[in-house]
Amino acid sequence: MGLTKQYLRYVASAVFGVIGSQKANIAYVNLRGGERGRYVAVAACEHVFIWDVRKGEKVLILQGQKHEVTFLCPSPDGIHIAVGYEDGAVRIFSLLNGESNVSFNGHKSAVSIIHYDGLGARLVTGSKDTDVIVWDIINECGLYRLKGHKDVITQALFLKDKNLLVTSSKDSFVKWWDLDTQHCFKTMVGHRSEVWGMLLLNQENRLLTGSADSELRAWDIHYLQEKKAEGEPKVKKGKGLLDDGDEDNEEGADESLEERILSCKKAGSILREARDRVVSLTADTRARVIACHGNDSVLELFTVLSDGEVQKKMTKKLKKAKKKAAKAQKDTEEEAAEPVVERMLKDEIIRLTNIKASAKIRWVDCLSCAGGELKVALLLQNNTIETYSLKTSDKTPTANKTARLTLGGHRTDVRTLAFSSDNLAILSASGDTVKVWNRSTLQVIRTMACEYALCSLFVPGDRQIILGTKSGKLQIFELASGSLLETVDAHDGALWSLCLAPDQRGIVTGSADKTVRFWEFELIKDQSSGQKRLTVKHTRTLQLEEDVLCVKFSPDHRLLAVSLLDCTVKIFYTDTLKFFLSLYGHKLPVLCLDISHDNTLIATGSADRNVKIWGLDFGDCHRSMFAHDDSVMFLQFVPKTHLFFTAGKDKKIKQWDADKFEHIQTLEGHHREVWCLIISPNGDHIVSSSHDKSLRLWERTREPIILEEEREMEREAEFEESLAKGDVPVVPGETQGEAAPAGKKTIETVKAAERIMEALELYKEEARKMEEHKYACENAGKELPPPKPNPILVAFGNVSPSRYVLDVIKKVRSSELEVSLLVLPFPYVPELLKLFNSYIQEGLDVELVCRCLFFLVKIHFGQITSNQMLLSVIDELRTNTLSKVREIRDVMGFNSAALQFLQREIESKEEVMFFAEATGRLEEKKKKRRKRERAVLTIA
């Protein structure tokens, strides 16, 4: 057997260069009892970053898995934060340690909104799959799924005092849900286009909605109590379809049902200055300040006046109107009617100020602080966070910018990367800046303003860098001072490619002006400082027929490969510039190429999604491989090997073997097109940049890759994904109406069901063994040694088989329990019911067992009732469950009463102390009064 080539695995090491992703919102958070308004949470691809805006530092990273974050919502107590993901999952992180212990899976696509109730015990999530799900955080399970909207859910809000929920969607409807009966009792159809945002104001007596026009619509909510005469039968609550005043053809029962809970009437509109749609609409925690913005860089702030302030305003108005009426009466000498001043919406909600940000705003969050201070955090579309502060109590409040986080990332996409020769520094350049990073700490060392950069390299010695720009210029920077040394007008078109000569004495550049130019490094005396500085001197020009996209020297400096817009790659001799070979076969232009260290192979990547490997001696194509699902943007050989990496617009980075023409591994992590990558000179690190604004560092490990295992793992992952996407089983007895179970079939639920089945099989096997042993003892007439227990039971500490089944059920996540039991085939259910009976009798985890029992009886009701053998089991369960649950209820009642008694005791002691303190103060006041009286008498 011949030796096999060993490949080493590359793994993700870090994400940097991203300050805040655009997909998810920004939110103020409290961290370890710190100052309010100091920390903000933003999404960073699949992670969540907590930034200290005062210091401009990242203080906590909430690690994600592989899907992008789409929404953030801090809990009312400030200890947790709920994070929604692209795949529909929701995870709750602790802000104390950054760990996640609770996760919910219910949505089929990206989570679009998350909201806590007032106590922080329930969570409502809306998604692109048009469903709304209510989750119980304490029990860590889904309560129900609400169906009714026909487009993406844009907002969902709990009402504090009533068990109601209001949701808005891009289908232009606002729906009101009664959570006691899980049905929609009212649909507001007063919007002509998508509803993008929604707020509850004035102690939840007013609803404010933002749509695709410049109006913010206000609706007055009137809550009504059900008034029923004694003995009158209750009418079943139906679904109200229309809002008041919209249509007249829908009357009768539905209308009366709406009116029994609440009525909604339009109160007016607030006009925004922006003409486009509302992008985000938010308010502070007390709903006193409203922040709203469109697709531009202006944030509009409104303030909601209190009843006292509105009353003062109306009194002034009435006074003014009376004055005016008296004057008019005097002029006309006719008796006029008493003036009446109507209370308008503009009297209650007034414009506060506008904040002009430095770029287009994507998300906003507000926070009211002590002393009437309002803090505003903005996440901008150019990877920047800005914070502002203003005093709402001022007559003309002005917003002051308090922080701007820009250092940790580029404003635009990074289009070029380079590694220093010592593997320690990384260069990244975008449309306006070039940054140099320390690879080990991932901190920015230098930031320099530049033109739109397309290619870059470190000059030998790593003291200077050279950039090729879109305008055809070469820019030379010195790293020590961070200054631009020189700008050379190198080409008339975009300078697409730059390559260092193998002898390190010069560079070659290729441009859209159809020329390849050769340059040599020179040291010249600077006129201003008198010091010597680096420059480049033009030596030769190679004129071509088409635009040049990529140039590369062979490592022996003998050949020069040039990729052209006509889909060919031409090879020239470096010394004479004579034509040597033409490599043609790609259907679209070659965007990237590289030559192996031994000058034998050249690999080309094209916009036709293929990678071709050619021999450099005769120009023969060794193999053409379909590499990516979109254009191949970058290609580079690993130093001193025939392995190479490719980056594509399909968000993936792939490693290939150019000798065996095999795909080795795929590096997944980026969420948008990958523009470029760079491999360190020692081959241990890779840095890649993407349209998602992130830079990712990948490290080579010592772990070998076995290709057969890799392919097997890929097939397994595909199978698991298809399994999770299979048909969701229908729960018997559930009507296909507005409410449905919250859970979703995932690979975890399938695995949990399999574990339960395996545990039941083990239990049956052990029971069979014990029966056989008993029978053998009876036949032998003496006690025989017991059979050996299963190794799994021994590993779990010699637990009994029945206890092992309970342990397996307990290990299933609370949020996945129902769906796991739903997947469980019915033949396992009778055995499980018998086990449940024994657990309840012993008092083991009664609450969990009852939950499983009720669910199984509900979904298998028909089969259980038709099975005569199970009737006695069900009858026993009925009596045992009732008695055990009553017993637990009594214990809880006793404990609750004891705690209330202790509370009353403590309160009464505190009151005694309080009154004693008050009496002492009263005595002091009396003494002071007596002294004053004596002093007055003395003076008299």
N, C-alpha and C positions, 0 to 999 in steps of 0.2 A: 504493500500500500504506500503510495507516494505521499510526500509531505503536503499538508494543506496550508494555504496562506491564512495567517491569523489577522483578523481585523479587530480594532479596539473601538469600543463604544464612545460616542460623544453624547454628553448630557447637558441639559439646560443648567446654567449656573446663576444667572441674574438677569433682571430686566432693569434697564436704566434709560435715561433720556426722555422719559415721559413724565410730565407733571400732572396732567389730568386728562383722561380719555373723554371724548365727546359724547359717547353713548349714554353714560350715566350721569346723574345729577351731582351737585355739590351740597354738602350738609355740614352745619356746625355740630361739633361733638364736645362732650366734657371728658377730660382725660385725667384720671387720678386726682380728682378734686382741684384741677388747675383753674386758672382764670377763665371766666365765661367769654366766649368769642375769640379764644386764642388758637383753638385747633379746628381744622376743617378736614372732612373726609372726602376723598375723590376716588373715582375708579382709575386704575392704571392697567389697562388690558384685563387680564383675569384676576389681578390682585386689587386690594384697596389700600391706598396710602393715606396715612394720617399726617398732615403737615402742621408744624408749628409756624404760623404765619409771621409771628414776631421775629423769630430767628431765621426763618426761611429754611428750616431743616425738616427732614422726614423723621418722625419719632416712632412710628409703628407701621408695620406692614401686615395686613390680614391676607394670608396666603390663599390664593384660589387654586383650582385644579387646571382645567384647560379651556373652559368656556368663558367668554367675555362677560364682564359685569355690566348690567343694564339699569339697575336702580339701587339706591341706598336710602335707608330710613332709620334714624336713631330712635331708640325706645324712649318713652316718656321719663323713665328714671335715669336715663343717660348712661346706664351701665352696659347696655347691649346695642348692637346695630344689626339690622336685617339687611341682607344683601341678595338681590335677585340676579339671576344669570341668563345667558343667551339660550340655554337648553330648557328653561322653565323651572330650574331648581331654585330654592330659597334656603340660604344658610344664615343662622343667627350666631354672630361672633360676640365674645365678651371683650369689652374695651379695656379690661383690667390686665388680661394676659394675651389677648389676640388669638385665642383659640375658639374653635367652633365645635359645639357639642350637639346642636340641634340642626337638622336639615329636613326640608319638606320637598317632595316631588309630586307635582300635580298637574303642572301646565305642560302642553306639548311644544310650545315655542317661547320666545323671549318674554321675561317678566317686564311689564311696562309701568306698573305702579305698585307700591307697597305702603300700607298705612296701619299704624297701631290704634287700638282703642284707647280711651282715657286712662285705664288702669294698666295698660301694657300686657293684658292677659290674652287678648285675641289679636290676630293679624289678618288683614284683608289684602289679597294680591290680585292684580288684574294682569292680563297678558295679551299678546298678539293673537292668541287662539280664541279671543273674544269671551273667554270664561272669567268669572270672578269666583275666587275660592276664599272661604273663611277658615282660618286655622286656630286651633287651641294651643297656645304656647306652653301652658302649664302641663297639659297632658301629652304634649308633643304629637298631636295628631290632627288630621283634617276633619272639620265639622261637616261642611257641605260645599258643593259647587253650584253656583248660580248661573243659569244660561238664559240668554235673552237678547244680548247685544249682537250686532252683526258685523262689528269691526273692532279695531284695537281699542282696549280700555285705556282711557287717558287719566281718569281720576276715580278714586273710591274713598269715601269718608264715612266713618262711624258717627252717629249722633250720641252725645254724652249721656243724656238722661233717658233716652228712649232706645229700645232695641231695634233701631232702624239703620239702614245703610243707603247711601245715595251714590250712584255711579254715573260717570259720563263716558262717552265713547266717540270715536270718529264717525259713527253712523248717524250723528247729529242728535241723538236722543240722550236725555238724562232720565235715569230710572230710580225709583224709590222702592226699596225692598223691606218687607216685614220679616225680620230674622226669626221671629217666633214660629212662623208658618213657612218660612223660606219661599216666599213668592213675591212677585213684583205687583204692587198695588197701584202704581201710578207711573205713567210715562209722559214726560214733558217733551212736546214736539215744537217748541217755540223757536228753534234754531234752524236756519236754512242751510247751514254747512257744518263741518266737523266741530265738535266741542273739544277744545284743546286744554282747557284748564277750568278749575272750579274751586270755590272757597265757601266756607260757612262763616257768617259774620253776625254781630249783635246777639250774642248768646244763642247762636244757632237759629235765629229768627229770620235770617236773610241768606239767600244763596246768590253768589256772584259767579257768572260764567264767562269765559273768554272763548271767542270763536274765530273764524277765518276773516272777520272784518275788523273795523276799528272800534267797535262797540264792546264795552263790558256790560252785560245785561244783569240787572238785579231783580231778584224774585223774593217777594214777601211770603214767609211760611207761617201759616196759622195752624197750630196743633189743636185738635178737637178730641174731646173724650167721648167714648161710646155711651150713649144714653139709651138704655133699654128699659122698658117697663117690665115689672116682675111678671114672669110666666110667658112673656113673648119669646118665641123661638129665635135663636140667633141665626142670622143669614150667613152662609159660608162666604168668606172673603174671596172676592174675585179679582180680576186684573183690570185696572183702569187704564184705558188706552190713550186718552186724550187729556191735554191740559186745559185749564179754564180759559174760555174765550177763544179757543183755537177752532173748534168745529162744533156744530150744533146737532149733528146727526146721531151722536152716540149718547143716549140718555138712559135713565132708568137705574137698574141695579148697580152697574159698574160705577156710575157717577156717585151714588149714595155711599158705596163702599170706599171710594177715594175720600169723600168728605168726612167719613167717620174717623180717619186717622189724622189727615192734614189736608190743607188746601194751599195751593200755590198760585200767586197772582203776580204778574210783572209789575215791578215798582218803578221801572225807568231804566235809563242807560247812562253809562259814563263814557265819554268820548276820549279815546287815546289819541296821541299825536301821530303815532305810527299808522300807516295805512295797510300794512300786511297782517298776517295771522299772528295770534298770540303764540309765542314759542313756549314760554313758561309763565305761570301765574302763581304767586306764593304770598304768604303773609307771615308775620311773626307769631309767636306762640299765643299771644293774647288777642290776635286778629285785629290789632289797632292800626297796623301799617300794611298796605298792600303794595307788592312789587310786581311789575309786569314789563315784559319786553317782547319785541318781535325779532325779525332776522337782522336787525341793524345793531349798532353799538350804543344805543341810548336805552337806559333803564328809567322807567317812569315810576315814581313813588306817589301813592295816595295815602291819606290818613282818614281813619274812620272816627268821627267825633263821638264823644260820649253823650248820653241823654241830657246831662246838665249843660254841656257846651252848645248842643243844638237848641235847647230851650232859651239860653241867653241870646243866641243868634236870632231866633224867631221873635223874641221880645223886642230886640233892636229894630227888626224889620217892621213889626207892627207899629212901633213908635213912629218910624219914618213914614209909614203908610198913613197913619192918623194925621201927621203934620201936613202931608201932601193933600189929604182930603179936606182938612180945615182950610188950607190955602185956596183950594179950588172952590170951596163953599163960599168963601169970602168974596172971590172974584165974581162968581155967578149969582150969589145971593139966593141960591136954592138949597133946600135941605137935602143933604146927601146921605146915603145909607152908611152904616158902620163898616169900615174897611175890614176885610178878612184876608189873612195871609196864609197861603197853603204851604204845607211842609213838603218840600221837594227832595229828591235824591241828592241833588247837588249841594243841599244844605247839610247833609249828613256825611257825604264822602267828598273831601276836597283834595285838590292836587297839592302835594307837598313840595317836590322838586324833581328835577331830572338829573341823572348821573351819566356823563359821557365817558364810556370806557375806551381803552386804547385800540380795541379791535371788536369784531362782532361777538355779541354775548351768546353763549349756549345755555347756561343754567345760572340760577341765582338762588341765594338763601339769605334770610333776614334773621336778626336776633336783637331783641330789646334788652337793654342792660339798665343798670341803676342810673338814676339822674336823667332820665329821658334820652339816653344815648341809644342810637340805632346803629348796629353794625351790619354791613352788607358784604357778602362774599360773592364774587362773580367768577365763573369758569368761562374763559373765552375760547373762541374757536381756533386760536393759534397756539394751543398748549401753554396757556398762561393762567395764573390765578391772581385776581386783584381783590383787595379788601378796602372798603370805605367806611368812614364813621361820620355821623351827623347828629346834631341835637334837634329832636323833633319839637321841643318846646319853643325854639326860636321862631320869630315871626317870618323871617326869610332864611330857612336853613340851607347851609351850603355843605356839600359833601367833601370831606378831606380824604385823599388817598392815604391809607395807613401802611399798605404793603403791596408788593408786586413780586410774585415768584416766577422768575424766568431763567435763573442760572442753570437749573438742572435739566434743561432740554432746549431743543431748537424750536423756532416759531414755525418753520415749514419742514417738509420731508427731507431727510438726510439722503443725498444722492451719491455720496462717495465716502469711502472709508480707507484708512491706511494704518498699518502697524509700524512702530519704530523697530529698528534693527535689534534692540535688546528685549523685545517682546513686552515692554512695560508701559508704553504709551500708545493710546489709540487716538487717531485723528478722525473727526467726523465733520463734514461740511454740508451746509444746506443752502437755501436761496439767499440768506442774508448774513449768516455767521459761520465761522469755523471754530470748533472747540477741540481742545486736547484733553483727554481723560487719563487718569491713572487707572490702569487695568485692575490692580489689586483692591483699591478702595472705591473705584467707580466715581470718584469726585472729579469735578472740572478743575483743570490746572490753569488753562488759558481760554479766554473767549475773545475772538477778534472779528471785527466786521469785515465782510468780504462781498464780492459780487456773487451772482448765481453760480455756484460751483458744480461742475460735472465730473471732474476727476482730480486726484490728488496724490502726493507722495511725500515721504520724508527724504530730505537731501542726506546723503551719506554723512554720518556724524551726528544726525538727529538734532541739529541745532536750528535748522531752517526747514520750512515746508514750502512746497510749490503747489498752487491750485490752477487748474484749467477751467475757464469760465464759459458761460453761455454766449458771451459777447466776443469770444475769441482771444481773450487776454490771458497772459500768465501772471499770476500774482505770487510774489515771493515774500514770506513772512519770517521774522526772527522770533523764536520761541522765548528766549530769555527776556526780551523787553516787550513781547507781544505786539510788535509794531510791523507795519507794512514797509518792507524795504524798497520794493520796486514793482511797478506794473508794466509789463511788456506787451505791446500790441503784436501778438504772435500770428493771428489768423484773421480772416475777414468773416468767417462763419463760426458756429458753435464749436468749441474745442472739446470733442467727445472723448478723446483718449490720450493718455500720458504714460510713457514707459521709461524706466531708468535703464540706462545702458549697462550691460554686465560688467564692463570695466569701471563703472561708477564715475566716469568722467563727464557724462552728459546725459541728455534725455532726448526722446523722440516724441513728437506730438502729431496727432491726426485730427483733421477738422472737416466740417461740412463744406469748406471752400475747395474741396477736392485736392488738397495738398497734404503731404507728410513732410514735416520739417525736423531737421536735426539741430540740436543745440548743445553747446559745451559750457560747462561751469567755468566761471572766471572770478577772480578776486580783483575788485577795482577800489580805488580810494574814493571815499565818500566826500563830496564837496563841503557839506555842512559840518560834519564831525571830524573829518580828517582821518577816520578809522577805515580799515579795509572792510569791504562788505561783498557778499556774494551777488553775482549777476549771471545771466545766461547770454551766450553769444551765438547768433544764428550762423550755421556753417553750410548746410546743404538743404535743397528742397527737392522732393519727389512729386512730380505732377501726375495726377491720375484722372480717369474719365468720370468717376462717380464720387459721391460724398464718402468720406472715410468715417467708419463707425468705431473701429477698434484697431490698435497697433500693438505688436508684441515682438520683442527681440528673442531670438533663441538664446539659451544660457551660454552657448559657446561664442556668441556675438557674430556668428557666420551668416545667419538668415534673419530676415524681417518679415513677419506675417502682417498683412493688412486686410481688414474686412471692409467690403464696399457695399454700397446701397443696392447694387445689382445682384445681390444674394451670393456673390462669390467671395472667396478668400484668395488673395494673390500673395505669393511668396517671392521675395526679392533677396539677392545677395546684398549684404550690408555694405561691403567695401565699394562695389562698382554700381550698385543699385540696378543691376541687370535682372530681368525677369527670370524666375526659376520654375515655379509651378503655379497652376491655378486649380483651386479646389472648388468644384461646383457640384451641386446636388441638393442644396437647401431650396425650399420653395419660397421662403421669405428671408429678408436680410439677416445676416449673422450679427447678433448684438454683443457677443462676448466670445473670447477664445483664449487658450493658454497652451504653452508648450512645456512638455515634461522636462525634468532636470537633466536627462541624458540625451536630449535633442532628437529622440526617435519618434515621439508621438505629438500630434497636435489635436486638441479637442475643441470643437466649435459648438456653440449653443445659439439657437435661432428663434425668431418670432414664430416659426412654424411648429414650435413645441418639441422639436427633436434635437438630440445631441448626436453629432457624428465624430467618430474617432478615425484619424487619418495617419498613415505612415508619412514621415517627413523626408524619407529618402526618395520615394517615387510618387508620392501624392495619392496613393491608393486608399480607398475608404475601407477600413477594417470592419466597422460596424456602425449601423445607424440605429439609435435607440429612441423610443418615444419616452421622453423624460418627464414632462409636466403637462398639466391640463390647460396651461396658458403659456405665454411667451417665456422663454428662458432668458432671464435678465443678467445673470452673472455666472461665471465659471472660473474655477481656479484649482490647480493641482496642489495636493498636499506636498510640501517640500520633501525632496529625496524619495518620492514614491510615485507609483503609477495610479494612485487613487486621486479622485478629484470630486469636488463639491459643485453642485449647481443650485441656483436660486431662481424661483419662478414667480410669475404673477398669481399662481394658484395658492399662495401663502406658505408654500413648503420649501424646505431645503433638503436636498438628497445627496447621498454619497454613492459614488460608483467606482467600480474596478475597471480600469482601461485595458487590462490584459485579458481578463476573463469575461468582460462585458456584462458584469452583474451589478444589480442594484443591491447595495449593502444595507443602508438604513435611511430612514426619513426623519428629519428633525421638524416636529410640528410645534407651533407655539405662536407664531405671528397670526394676527387676525385680519390683515390686509395684504396687498401685494408686497413682495419682498423686492426691494430695489437693488441692493448690492450686499456682498459679504466680503470679508477679508480673513485670510488665515495667517496666524502668526508665523514668523520665520522658523520657529522650532516645531510648528504643527500642533502644538498642544491646545491652542485656543482659536476660536472662531468668533467673529463679531458680525452680526447682520443688522441691516436697517430696513424699515418697512414704512408703508403708508399709514400705519396705525401710530406713527410718531415714536415708536419704541426702538431702542437698540437692545439687542440680546447677546449675551455672552454665553458661549458653549465651551465646555471643557472636555478634553480627552481623558478618559478614565483608563484604569488597568483591566477593566472587564472585557473579556473577548466576546466577539459576536459569532454565533454559529448560524449561518444563513438559513439552514432548514428550520431551525427553531424560530427565527425571525418571521419566515413566511407562515409558519404554523400559528404564531401569535397574531399575525395580521388577519389570518383566516378566522381565528377564534373571535377576535375583536369585531369583525364584520358579522359573524354569526350572532354574537351577543347583541349587537346593535339591531339586527333584523328581528331577533327574538323580542326585544323590548318594544319594538315598533309594531309588533303583531296586534291582532284584534283584541280590544279590551273586553273581557268577559262581562256580560250583562248580569246585573244583580237581580235575581228573581224577586218579584214583588215591588221593584222600583219602577215607577211610571216614568216614561221618557218626557218629562215636563221641564219645568224651570230649575228644579233642584235635582242634584245628582251627587253620588259619592265623590269625595275630594281627591282620593288617591289615584295613582297612575301605575300601570304595570311597567316595572323597570327590571333590569337584569338583577338588581339587588333583591327585589321581591321574589323573583323566580328562584334565586339561589336560597333565599330564606325558606321558601316552600319545600325545596329539595332537602334542606337540612332537617326540617320537621318530619318529612317522609322517611328519611334515613333513621332518625331517632325512633320513630314508630316501628320501623322494620326491626331495629335492634331490640326494642322492647318485646315485640312478638317472638323474636328468636330466643331471648332470655326466658320468656314465659314458657315456651315450648320445651326448653332445656329443663326447667324446673319441674314440669309435668312428667317428663321422661324419667327424671331422677326420682320423683315421688313413686312412680309406677315400679321402677327398678327396686326401690327400698321395700315396697310392699311384697314384691315377688321373692326377694332375698330373705325377707323376714328379719332384717337388721338394718341399722343406719349405715348407709354408704357415704364415702366422702363426697362433698358437694362438687358439682361441675365447676370448671374454671370460668371465672367471669370474663366478659369481653374485654380486650385490652383498652378499649376507649373508656370503659367505666373505671378501670384501674387508674388510667391517666387522670381522670377527673376526681380522684381521691376515693375510689371504691364506693361511689354513690349507687343507689338503687336504680334499676332501669326506668321506673316511673318518675323518679326525681330528675333523671337525666333528660327526659322528654320536657319536663317543666323548665329546666335550665335552658334548653335550646329555644323554647318559646320566649323566655324572658330576654334572651339575647337579640331577638328580632327588634329592630327599631320600632318605637311606638307609632311613628308616622307611616310605617310600611306593614303593620300587623294585619289590618283588614284585607289589603290587596294580596298578601301572602296566603292568608286563609282562603281567599277567593280562588286562588290558583290551585289549592289543594284538592286532589280528586276525592270523590265521595266515599270510595271503599275505605279510606283512612279515617273517616269521620266517626263511625260507631265506636272504634277503639278509643278515639280521642274523647268522646263523650263519657265513656266509662272511667277514663283517667281523670276527667274533670270532676266527676262525682267523688272520687277518692280524695282529690286535692281539697275540695270544699269541706268534706268531712273532717280532714286534718287541719283545716284553716290555713292552707298554704296559698299566699298571693290571691286572696279571694277576689279582689277588685279586677286583677288582670284576667283571671279564669272566667269571671262573670262576663267580662267584655268579649272574650273569645267565644264563650258559650252562646251568648245572645246573637252574635253575628252569624255563627254557624247554623243555629236554629232558624234564623231569618232567611238565609240563602238556600238552605236545604229542607225547608219546611215540608214540602210535598213528599219527598222521599223518606223523611224521618217519620212522619205521621202514618205513612202507608206500610212501614216496617213494624210488624208485630213484636219482634224481639227487642226493639228499642223503646217500646211503650213503658216497660217497667223501669228502664234507665231514666227516661224523661220524668217519670212520676217521682222517682227518688231525688232527682236533681231539683225538681220543683220544691219539694219539702225542705231539702238540705239547704238550698240556695236562700230561700226565704228566711229560715231560722238563722243562718250564718250572717246574712246581710243585716238582719234586725240586731243581732248581737254587736256587729261592728258599728252600726248606727248608734246604738246605746252608748258604746264606749266613746265614740266621737262626741255625742251629746254631753256626756258627763265631763269629758276633757274641756269642751267648749264652755260649759257652765263654770267649771273651776277657773279657767283663764279669765272669764268675765268677772268672777268674784275677786280674783287677784287684782284685776284692773281697777275695780271699784275701790278696793282697799287702798291701792297706791294713790288713786285720785283723791280719796277722802283725806289721806295723810298730807298730800300736797296742798289741799285746800286749807287744812288746819294751819299748816306752816305759812301759807299765803296770808290768811286772816291775821295770824299772830304778827306777821311782818307789817301788815296794814295798820293794826292797832298801835304798834310801836311808833310808826310814822305819825299817826294822829296825836299821840302823846307829845311828840317833839313839836308839832305845830302849835299845840295848846300852850306849851312852855314859852315858845317864841312870842305868841300873842300876849301872854301875861307880862312878859318883859317889856314889850312895846307900850302896853297900857300903863305900866309903872313909870316908864320914861316920860310919857305924856303928862301924867299926874305931877311928876317932879317938876317938869318945865312950867306947868300951870301954877 
